[in-house]
Amino acid sequence: MDSNLLASFGSVFAWAGPVVFAVMGETLTEKAGVINLSLNGSIILSAMVGFAAATTTGSFFWGFVGGAAASALVAFIIAFMSIGLKQSQVAVGYVLTLATKSLAYFLGAPFIGKPVMQLPLVSIPFLDNLPYVGPVLFNKTLLTYLSYLLIIVCYIYMFKTSKGLILQGIGEQPAASFVRGANVNRLRYLYTILGGALVGVGGALYSLSVKTWNGQLTGIDGIGWIALAITIFGGWHPIRGAIGAYFFVFLQWLGIALQPLLPNVNSRIFQVAPFPLMILALLFVNIGNADWVDRTLAGLPEDARKIISRLIRGMRTRGPAALGTPFENE
């Protein structure tokens, strides 16, 4: 395979890093029973704060700390309004996504045109020389490598540890978890804020690695909505969520790769195409939850019905039973 094509394809994993952080953060939050609908605004705000903090201090560390703190603060507001004051998580999140986006563009205006800080690439010895795989996966930034690790850590934590089982419990059956000794609302605060911080790291990674901060022209508006969709697409599972993140970014890369081959096609079509395609994929995955699907399958020949049923069963998703539902300690 051509080395230039390999290097270009390798950018998929770099671009996907911020989306992976956002999806893992939202998966943690929603597993606990809270919907952080402010994701789009939080990513834009944390991208601005991360870029501002890094360029002001000259330190990538403070850039990521600033981005994580900004998004964690937004997540805390959602937790306080929904858990403490019992307000609608959807309504509060939607208002905050609009407010944080406007705030980011207003506060970030002085930083437009500032010298760009971009995370350096770090090659992993020996692994970066592996045929095909090395240039694609192991010549990236440290935060990209951390996004790989985050997927594994989230999976092990959720499904292989006792605390992960408690996390699932407070999202599925909070009353039963409370009876067993779990402080449901305190844990929901914790996972909402932690999830928000991960989203903030993803936002800062956008402006310090994938793109830069250029106000409304930065080009990250809409990524938060996609991250929310990918969380559902992934069935609230870290591995499936990561696959969804890489699939979306692959569609973006494919649009760029195909553009020179199809010069007569309007370039904006390639830029916009990944968004409706991702929505169609989301609909396809969740179509198995509809009652009419079972009725339709019942009329098919037995062999065809078994194959299609097995395929749909493998893709079928179900959110945490108590997602978006306040819990009262009785």
C-alpha positions in Angstrom: 0.0 0.0 0.0 1.2 3.5 -0.9 3.0 5.1 2.1 1.2 8.5 1.5 -2.2 6.7 1.6 -1.2 4.9 4.8 -0.2 8.1 6.5 -3.4 9.7 5.3 -5.5 6.8 6.6 -3.6 7.0 9.9 -5.1 10.5 10.5 -8.4 8.7 11.1 -7.1 7.6 14.5 -5.7 11.0 15.4 -9.0 12.8 14.4 -11.0 10.2 16.3 -9.2 10.8 19.6 -11.5 13.8 20.7 -14.6 11.9 19.6 -13.5 8.8 21.6 -13.0 11.0 24.7 -16.4 12.5 24.3 -18.2 9.2 23.7 -16.4 7.5 26.7 -17.3 10.4 28.9 -21.0 10.5 27.8 -21.2 6.7 28.2 -20.0 6.9 31.8 -22.5 9.7 32.5 -25.5 7.9 30.9 -24.6 4.6 32.4 -25.2 6.4 35.8 -28.6 7.5 34.6 -27.9 11.1 33.7 -28.1 12.7 30.2 -25.6 15.4 29.5 -27.2 17.0 26.5 -24.8 20.0 26.7 -22.1 17.9 24.9 -21.9 20.1 21.7 -21.5 23.3 23.6 -19.2 21.7 26.2 -16.8 20.5 23.5 -16.7 24.0 21.8 -16.2 25.7 25.2 -13.5 23.3 26.3 -11.7 23.6 22.9 -11.6 27.4 23.4 -10.6 27.2 27.1 -7.9 24.6 26.3 -6.5 26.6 23.5 -6.5 29.8 25.5 -4.9 28.2 28.6 -2.2 26.5 26.5 -1.3 29.6 24.5 -1.3 31.8 27.6 0.8 29.6 29.8 2.8 27.9 27.0 1.9 24.6 28.5 -0.2 21.8 27.0 -0.8 20.4 30.5 -2.7 23.5 31.6 -4.5 23.5 28.3 -6.0 20.1 29.0 -6.6 20.9 32.6 -8.5 24.0 31.6 -10.5 22.2 29.0 -11.4 19.4 31.4 -12.3 21.8 34.2 -14.6 23.9 31.9 -16.6 20.9 30.7 -16.6 19.4 34.2 -18.2 22.6 35.5 -20.9 22.5 32.9 -21.5 18.8 33.9 -21.8 19.8 37.5 -24.4 22.4 36.7 -26.4 19.7 34.9 -26.0 17.4 37.8 -27.1 20.0 40.3 -30.1 21.2 38.3 -31.3 17.6 37.6 -30.3 15.7 40.7 -30.4 18.5 43.3 -33.3 20.6 42.0 -35.1 17.8 40.0 -35.3 19.8 36.8 -35.5 18.2 33.4 -32.1 17.0 32.3 -33.0 17.4 28.6 -34.2 21.0 29.0 -31.2 22.0 31.2 -28.8 20.3 28.8 -30.3 21.9 25.7 -30.1 25.4 27.2 -26.6 24.9 28.4 -25.4 23.7 25.0 -26.6 26.9 23.4 -25.2 29.1 26.3 -21.8 27.5 26.3 -21.4 27.7 22.6 -22.2 31.4 22.6 -19.9 31.9 25.6 -17.1 30.1 23.9 -17.3 32.3 20.7 -17.6 35.5 22.9 -14.7 34.7 25.3 -12.6 33.1 22.6 -12.6 36.1 20.2 -9.3 37.6 21.5 -7.5 34.3 20.9 -8.4 34.0 17.2 -5.1 34.3 15.2 -2.9 33.5 18.2 0.2 31.3 17.4 -0.9 27.7 17.0 0.2 25.1 19.5 0.1 21.6 18.2 0.9 18.5 20.2 4.0 16.8 18.9 3.9 13.3 17.4 5.6 10.6 19.5 6.6 7.4 17.8 6.5 4.2 19.9 9.8 2.3 19.3 9.6 -1.0 17.4 5.8 -0.7 17.1 6.0 2.2 14.7 8.1 0.0 12.3 5.5 -2.7 12.0 4.3 -3.1 8.4 1.1 -1.2 7.7 0.0 -1.1 11.3 3.0 1.0 12.6 2.5 4.1 10.5 -1.3 4.0 11.1 -1.5 3.5 14.9 1.9 4.2 16.5 3.1 7.5 15.2 0.6 9.7 17.0 0.4 12.2 19.9 0.4 11.0 23.5 -3.3 11.9 23.9 -4.2 9.7 20.9 -2.5 6.8 22.7 -4.4 7.7 25.8 -7.6 7.5 23.8 -6.7 3.9 22.9 -6.1 3.1 26.6 -9.3 4.9 27.7 -11.4 2.5 25.7 -9.9 -0.5 27.4 -10.0 1.0 30.9 -13.7 2.0 30.5 -14.6 -1.5 29.3 -12.7 -3.2 32.2 -14.1 -0.8 34.8 -17.7 -1.1 33.7 -17.9 -4.9 33.2 -15.1 -6.4 35.2 -15.0 -4.5 38.5 -17.4 -4.3 41.4 -17.6 -0.5 41.1 -18.5 -0.9 37.5 -21.4 -3.1 38.5 -22.5 -0.5 40.9 -22.3 2.1 38.1 -24.6 -0.1 36.0 -26.9 -0.6 38.9 -27.5 3.1 39.6 -28.5 3.5 35.9 -30.7 0.4 35.7 -32.2 0.0 39.1 -31.3 2.9 41.4 -33.7 1.8 44.2 -32.2 -1.7 44.4 -28.7 -0.2 44.4 -29.7 2.2 47.2 -31.0 -0.7 49.3 -27.6 -2.4 48.8 -25.8 0.6 50.2 -25.0 2.7 47.2 -25.4 6.5 47.5 -27.1 6.8 44.2 -27.2 10.6 43.8 -23.6 11.1 45.1 -22.4 8.6 42.5 -24.4 10.2 39.8 -22.8 13.5 40.6 -19.4 11.8 40.5 -19.9 10.1 37.1 -21.5 13.2 35.5 -18.6 15.4 36.5 -16.0 12.7 35.5 -17.8 12.2 32.2 -17.8 16.0 31.6 -14.1 16.2 32.3 -13.4 13.5 29.7 -15.5 15.4 27.2 -13.4 18.5 28.1 -10.2 16.7 27.3 -11.6 15.8 24.0 -12.5 19.4 23.3 -9.0 20.6 24.2 -7.6 17.8 22.0 -9.5 19.3 19.0 -8.0 22.7 19.3 -4.5 21.5 20.3 -4.1 18.6 17.9 -6.7 18.0 15.3 -7.7 21.6 14.5 -7.0 25.0 16.1 -9.2 27.7 17.6 -10.6 30.1 15.1 -14.0 31.0 16.5 -17.0 29.9 14.5 -14.7 28.9 11.7 -13.0 26.3 13.9 -15.3 23.6 12.4 -16.2 21.5 15.5 -19.8 22.7 15.9 -22.0 19.6 15.6 -19.4 17.1 16.9 -21.1 17.0 20.3 -24.4 15.9 18.7 -22.6 13.2 16.8 -21.0 12.0 20.1 -24.4 11.7 21.7 -25.6 9.7 18.7 -22.6 7.5 18.8 -23.2 6.8 22.5 -26.6 5.4 21.5 -25.2 3.7 18.4 -22.7 2.0 20.6 -25.4 0.7 22.9 -23.8 2.4 25.9 -20.8 0.1 25.5 -17.2 1.4 25.4 -16.1 -1.0 22.6 -19.1 -0.4 20.4 -19.0 3.3 21.1 -15.3 3.5 20.0 -16.2 1.6 16.8 -18.9 4.2 16.1 -16.4 7.0 16.7 -13.8 5.5 14.3 -16.6 4.8 11.8 -17.7 8.5 11.8 -14.2 9.8 11.4 -13.5 7.3 8.7 -16.5 8.7 6.8 -15.0 12.2 7.2 -11.6 11.0 5.9 -13.3 9.1 3.0 -14.9 12.3 1.9 -11.5 14.0 1.8 -9.9 11.1 0.0 -12.6 10.9 -2.6 -12.8 14.6 -3.3 -9.8 14.6 -5.8 -11.2 11.6 -7.5 -14.6 13.2 -8.1 -13.7 16.8 -8.9 -17.2 17.5 -10.4 -18.9 16.8 -7.1 -19.5 19.8 -4.9 -16.9 19.6 -2.1 -19.6 20.6 0.5 -21.3 17.3 -0.2 -18.2 15.4 1.1 -18.0 17.6 4.2 -21.7 17.2 5.1 -22.2 13.5 4.0 -20.7 11.9 7.2 -23.4 13.4 9.4 -26.5 12.0 7.6 -24.7 8.7 7.1 -24.1 8.5 10.8 -27.7 9.2 11.5 -28.8 6.5 9.1 -26.4 4.1 10.8 -28.0 5.0 14.1 -31.5 4.4 12.7 -30.4 1.1 11.2 -28.9 -0.1 14.5 -32.0 0.9 16.5 -34.6 -0.3 14.0 -34.5 -3.7 15.7 -36.2 -2.2 18.8 -39.4 -1.5 16.8 -42.3 -3.9 17.3 -43.1 -3.9 13.6 -39.8 -5.5 12.8 -40.8 -8.7 14.7 -44.1 -8.8 12.9 -42.4 -8.4 9.5 -39.9 -11.1 10.3 -42.7 -13.5 11.3 -43.8 -13.6 7.6 -40.4 -14.5 6.2 -39.2 -18.1 5.4 -37.6 -19.7 8.5 -34.0 -19.8 7.3 -34.1 -16.1 6.3 -35.9 -15.2 9.5 -33.2 -16.9 11.6 -30.3 -15.1 9.8 -32.0 -11.7 9.9 -33.1 -12.1 13.5 -29.6 -13.0 14.6 -28.2 -10.0 12.8 -30.8 -7.6 14.3 -30.3 -9.2 17.8 -26.6 -8.5 17.6 -27.2 -4.8 16.8 -30.1 -4.2 19.1 -29.5 -1.7 21.9 -31.3 -0.7 25.0 -30.4 2.3 27.2 -30.1 2.2 31.0 -33.6 1.8 32.4 -33.4 4.7 34.7 -31.8 7.1 32.2 -33.0 10.6 32.8 -35.1 9.6 35.8 -34.5 11.5 39.1 -34.0 9.3 42.2 -35.3 10.1 45.7 -33.5 8.7 48.7 -36.4 7.2 50.7 
